[in-house]
Amino acid sequence: MHKLIHCLTLALLSFYATSNAFAETATEEKLIPLLDAVTTMQQPADYRLSYGPGVFHFGDLRLPTTEGPHPVVVLIHGGCWTAKYGLHLMDAMAERLTELGFATWNPEFRRVGMKDSEWQDIFEDVVMATHYVDNLASRFNLDTNNVILTGHSSGGHLVLWLAHQEELINKQNTMKVKAVVSLAPLTDLAEVAGDDTLPCHKTVEGLMGGSVKMYPQRYKQASPIHMSNTGLELIIVNGKQDSPGFYRQFLDYRKNMAKRGHEIRHLEVGPSGHFEMITPSSAAWKDVEKAFLSLK
């Protein structure tokens, strides 16, 4: 039944990909298009577990074959925060990181476009899903002092937002998030809303529950570019052939963080559009992999 659900999910993603927010880029490097990224079948996870009471409060846990305790990577998927795309975007990356000795926790969460969803749901869910690593620790022999957060695209935004909620993440928990690897993140939601050349421009108002004019403070509070320093190590990855908007958002974020005394480790990988950095079979992945291994 799990495999059937997995296949049906991928079929739906394939249908939705024709109207995706990222235009397929045809270049000499033959970059990976969205359709391939969302329809490539992977092996089912070792466990599918519920971390909360809702229909979308579940996640996929993969465990290394080596003896624990295992370092943990929490993966937050992208897709412009919308219901069109789900956790299977991170399957290939999760499988490879598990092969490298990391336990991987790939949670789903409520997204824009879901019935009765509220703007704050997605933020509450990623916090709750991250906290749930504590609940998994004793059962699956996880090293809760060695937790890394990673996210891609809009998921990259969410893990940077989480990085600046360090007290909220670690409060009343035995686990400790020590680093964030953010892949092609969006960092300034007001800029995304105001510039139709930026990816996810059409969905950011749905994420925030209205326009920048309606909720300026809300946009500021949800944008990593405006946040205070974080004690976590930050690694940001950009693709050399990705949309220029992602790189521009990174530069602005790095500038603001430098003013606060926080240096960011930056990787510009290539050849890479938007999806090579989460695809272990790509040439660009090797540099991403090295970054994770340096944190192990």
RONU-313697 format. One line per 10 residues: their letters; for each residue x, y, z of C-alpha. Coordinates in nm, 2 decimals. Layout:
<recs>
A = X:Y:Z; ...
</recs>
This chain:
<recs>
MHKLIHCLTL = 0.00:0.00:0.00; 0.29:0.24:0.08; 0.44:0.19:-0.26; 0.10:0.24:-0.43; 0.06:0.58:-0.24; 0.42:0.67:-0.33; 0.35:0.61:-0.70; 0.02:0.79:-0.70; 0.19:1.09:-0.53; 0.45:1.10:-0.80
ALLSFYATSN = 0.19:1.08:-1.07; 0.01:1.38:-0.93; 0.33:1.57:-0.91; 0.40:1.49:-1.27; 0.06:1.64:-1.37; 0.12:1.96:-1.17; 0.47:2.00:-1.30; 0.34:2.14:-1.63; 0.23:2.46:-1.45; 0.53:2.49:-1.22
AFAETATEEK = 0.68:2.81:-1.09; 1.02:2.73:-1.23; 1.05:2.74:-1.61; 1.25:2.45:-1.75; 1.59:2.57:-1.86; 1.74:2.44:-2.18; 2.11:2.50:-2.18; 2.42:2.34:-2.30; 2.47:2.18:-1.96; 2.14:1.99:-2.00
LIPLLDAVTT = 2.02:2.10:-1.66; 1.77:1.89:-1.46; 1.41:2.01:-1.53; 1.14:2.01:-1.26; 0.95:1.72:-1.42; 1.24:1.49:-1.38; 1.30:1.61:-1.02; 0.95:1.53:-0.91; 0.89:1.21:-1.09; 1.21:1.01:-1.04
MQQPADYRLS = 1.11:0.70:-0.84; 1.31:0.64:-0.52; 1.31:0.36:-0.27; 1.05:0.39:0.01; 1.19:0.51:0.35; 1.26:0.27:0.63; 0.98:0.43:0.84; 0.69:0.67:0.78; 0.60:0.82:1.11; 0.35:1.08:1.24
YGPGVFHFGD = 0.49:1.38:1.43; 0.15:1.55:1.50; -0.22:1.51:1.48; -0.29:1.64:1.13; -0.31:1.46:0.80; 0.01:1.61:0.68; 0.20:1.57:1.00; 0.42:1.28:0.89; 0.77:1.22:0.78; 1.00:0.96:0.63
LRLPTTEGPH = 1.29:0.83:0.84; 1.59:0.66:0.68; 1.86:0.49:0.89; 2.22:0.40:0.80; 2.33:0.04:0.82; 2.62:0.13:1.04; 2.61:0.13:1.42; 2.48:0.44:1.59; 2.43:0.68:1.74; 2.37:0.84:1.40
PVVVLIHGGC = 2.40:1.21:1.32; 2.08:1.35:1.18; 1.98:1.56:0.88; 1.64:1.71:0.88; 1.53:1.79:0.52; 1.27:2.05:0.44; 1.15:2.03:0.08; 1.08:2.32:-0.16; 0.80:2.39:-0.42; 0.72:2.76:-0.35
WTAKYGLHLM = 0.55:2.65:-0.02; 0.26:2.51:-0.22; 0.05:2.20:-0.20; 0.15:2.10:-0.55; 0.49:1.96:-0.43; 0.58:1.73:-0.15; 0.85:1.56:0.05; 0.95:1.32:-0.24; 1.15:1.61:-0.39; 1.41:1.53:-0.12
DAMAERLTEL = 1.41:1.15:-0.15; 1.72:1.11:-0.36; 1.91:1.35:-0.14; 1.79:1.17:0.17; 1.89:0.83:0.04; 2.24:0.94:-0.04; 2.29:1.12:0.29; 2.18:0.80:0.46; 2.44:0.60:0.26; 2.70:0.85:0.40
GFATWNPEFR = 2.60:0.76:0.76; 2.34:1.02:0.84; 1.99:0.94:0.97; 1.75:1.15:0.76; 1.42:1.28:0.87; 1.22:1.42:0.57; 0.89:1.57:0.70; 0.58:1.68:0.52; 0.39:1.98:0.64; 0.08:2.20:0.56
RVGMKDSEWQ = 0.13:2.42:0.26; -0.03:2.70:0.06; -0.35:2.59:-0.12; -0.47:2.33:0.13; -0.82:2.36:0.25; -0.86:2.55:0.58; -0.49:2.62:0.60; -0.37:2.94:0.77; -0.06:3.14:0.69; 0.12:3.04:1.01
DIFEDVVMAT = 0.07:2.67:0.97; 0.37:2.60:0.77; 0.60:2.77:1.02; 0.44:2.59:1.31; 0.48:2.26:1.13; 0.85:2.28:1.05; 0.92:2.37:1.41; 0.71:2.08:1.54; 0.87:1.84:1.28; 1.22:1.94:1.38
HYVDNLASRF = 1.14:1.90:1.75; 1.02:1.55:1.68; 1.38:1.43:1.63; 1.39:1.42:2.01; 1.11:1.17:2.01; 1.29:0.95:1.76; 1.62:0.96:1.94; 1.60:0.67:2.18; 1.40:0.44:1.96; 1.64:0.48:1.66
NLDTNNVILT = 1.97:0.56:1.83; 2.01:0.91:1.70; 2.28:1.15:1.80; 2.07:1.45:1.91; 2.39:1.66:1.97; 2.46:1.64:1.60; 2.16:1.76:1.40; 2.18:1.95:1.07; 1.89:2.13:0.90; 1.88:2.15:0.53
GHSSGGHLVL = 1.62:2.28:0.29; 1.59:2.36:-0.08; 1.44:2.67:-0.25; 1.14:2.77:-0.04; 1.25:2.50:0.20; 1.58:2.68:0.21; 1.39:2.99:0.33; 1.22:2.78:0.60; 1.55:2.64:0.74; 1.71:2.98:0.74
WLAHQEELIN = 1.40:3.11:0.93; 1.45:2.82:1.17; 1.82:2.90:1.21; 1.71:3.24:1.35; 1.47:3.08:1.59; 1.76:2.90:1.77; 1.61:2.94:2.11; 1.27:2.81:1.99; 1.43:2.50:1.82; 1.64:2.39:2.11
KQNTMKVKAV = 1.43:2.51:2.40; 1.32:2.23:2.63; 1.48:1.97:2.40; 1.78:1.75:2.45; 1.87:1.78:2.08; 2.10:2.05:1.95; 2.09:2.18:1.60; 2.44:2.28:1.51; 2.43:2.38:1.15; 2.21:2.47:0.86
VSLAPLTDLA = 2.28:2.39:0.49; 2.04:2.61:0.29; 2.01:2.53:-0.09; 1.91:2.81:-0.32; 1.71:2.99:-0.05; 1.48:3.29:-0.07; 1.56:3.53:0.21; 1.35:3.85:0.16; 0.98:3.77:0.11; 0.88:4.14:0.05
EVAGDDTLPC = 1.12:4.15:-0.25; 0.98:3.82:-0.38; 0.63:3.96:-0.36; 0.73:4.28:-0.54; 0.94:4.14:-0.83; 0.76:3.92:-1.08; 1.10:3.80:-1.21; 1.17:3.62:-0.88; 1.08:3.26:-0.84; 0.77:3.19:-0.61
HKTVEGLMGG = 0.65:3.55:-0.68; 0.29:3.43:-0.74; 0.27:3.22:-0.42; 0.43:3.43:-0.15; 0.11:3.62:-0.07; -0.06:3.29:-0.02; 0.22:3.19:0.22; 0.19:3.52:0.42; -0.19:3.54:0.41; -0.20:3.87:0.22
SVKMYPQRYK = 0.01:4.14:0.06; 0.31:4.33:0.19; 0.09:4.64:0.22; -0.15:4.45:0.44; 0.11:4.28:0.66; 0.45:4.45:0.65; 0.55:4.34:0.99; 0.46:3.98:0.91; 0.67:3.98:0.60; 0.96:4.12:0.80
QASPIHMSNT = 0.93:3.86:1.08; 0.93:3.58:0.82; 1.23:3.70:0.62; 1.57:3.58:0.73; 1.73:3.90:0.59; 1.58:4.11:0.87; 1.66:3.87:1.15; 1.92:3.90:1.43; 2.23:3.69:1.45; 2.23:3.31:1.50
GLELIIVNGK = 2.48:3.09:1.68; 2.44:2.82:1.41; 2.69:2.75:1.14; 2.54:2.86:0.81; 2.62:2.71:0.47; 2.44:2.85:0.16; 2.46:2.68:-0.18; 2.37:2.84:-0.51; 2.38:2.69:-0.86; 2.59:2.88:-1.12
QDSPGFYRQF = 2.31:2.84:-1.38; 2.01:2.89:-1.15; 1.78:3.19:-1.17; 1.97:3.51:-1.09; 1.71:3.60:-0.83; 1.83:3.33:-0.59; 2.19:3.45:-0.60; 2.07:3.81:-0.56; 1.88:3.72:-0.25; 2.18:3.54:-0.11
LDYRKNMAKR = 2.41:3.84:-0.16; 2.17:4.07:0.02; 2.13:3.83:0.31; 2.51:3.78:0.34; 2.56:4.15:0.34; 2.31:4.20:0.62; 2.45:3.91:0.82; 2.80:4.04:0.79; 2.69:4.37:0.95; 2.58:4.15:1.24
GHEIRHLEVG = 2.92:3.98:1.26; 2.81:3.65:1.12; 3.02:3.50:0.84; 2.84:3.26:0.60; 3.01:2.98:0.42; 2.90:3.00:0.06; 2.92:2.73:-0.22; 2.85:2.82:-0.58; 2.82:2.48:-0.76; 2.81:2.39:-1.12
PSGHFEMITP = 2.70:2.30:-1.36; 2.38:2.35:-1.17; 2.04:2.50:-1.22; 1.78:2.46:-0.95; 1.77:2.09:-0.90; 2.13:1.95:-0.95; 2.22:2.05:-0.60; 1.96:1.80:-0.46; 2.04:1.53:-0.71; 2.33:1.30:-0.61
SSAAWKDVEK = 2.38:1.17:-0.96; 2.47:1.52:-1.08; 2.83:1.66:-1.11; 2.74:1.95:-0.88; 2.63:1.73:-0.60; 2.99:1.63:-0.50; 3.05:1.97:-0.35; 2.73:1.97:-0.16; 2.82:1.62:-0.03; 3.15:1.75:0.09
AFLSLK = 2.98:2.02:0.29; 2.77:1.77:0.47; 3.06:1.54:0.54; 3.25:1.84:0.69; 2.98:1.88:0.95; 2.96:1.51:1.05
</recs>
